[in-house]
Amino acid sequence: MSYECFALENGNKMLQLKTVKQFSKESGYSEKAIRIKLDKGVWGTGIKFKAPDGRVLISMEGFERWV
């Protein structure tokens, strides 16, 4: 797990969360394209989370459901 990947416990389930930068590297979308899609709601709900430090995190599970 890279230092930019995070896990958030949600009941008994672990959601894999990644920063926009890490998601960009893995998905091929530019960071700008990701932020635009998140801001416009293209990917729907359950994908974008905010970390306590204010960083935007992407739920891999939410993205996979959308795909």
N, C-alpha and C positions, 0 to 999 in steps of 0.2 A: 504494500500500500504506500503510495507516495505521500509526501508531507502535505500535499494539497487535497487529499481525499479525506473525507470525514464520515463518521457513522453517527446516526442519531437513533437512539432507542425509542421505539414507538410501540409500547406494550410489549408483546413477545416477539415483535418483528423488527429486524434491523433494516433501515433504509440506507442505501449507499448514496452518499451525497458527494458531489465534486464541485470544485470551484469552476467558474466560467473558463478560466485559463486551462485547467486540466480537461474539461469537457471539450474544449476547442481542439486540443491536441488529439483526442481520441475520436472525435466525430468528423473532423474535417471542416466544420463550420468555423468561420472566423469569430473572434470574440465579439466584434461589432454586430455580426449577424445574429448571434445568440442573444445579445442584449436587446436587439430590436424585436426579435421573435417573442422574448419574454415580456417586454413592455407592451407589445400589441396584443398579447394573449393568444398568439398563433398556436402554441402548444397546449393551451387549456390550463386547467387547475391541477394542483398536485405535483407540479414539476419544480416550481421556484420556491426556495426557502431562504430566509435570512438567518445568518449565524448571529450569535450574541454580539460579535464584533462588527456587525453590519454588512459583512460580505454576502454576496448572493451565491447560493449553492443550488446545484441542479440535482434533482432526484433521478437516479438512473432507472429506478423502478417506474416512476411516473412517466419518464420519457419512453421507456419500452412499451408501456400500456398505450401511449399515444400512437406510437409507430404501428 
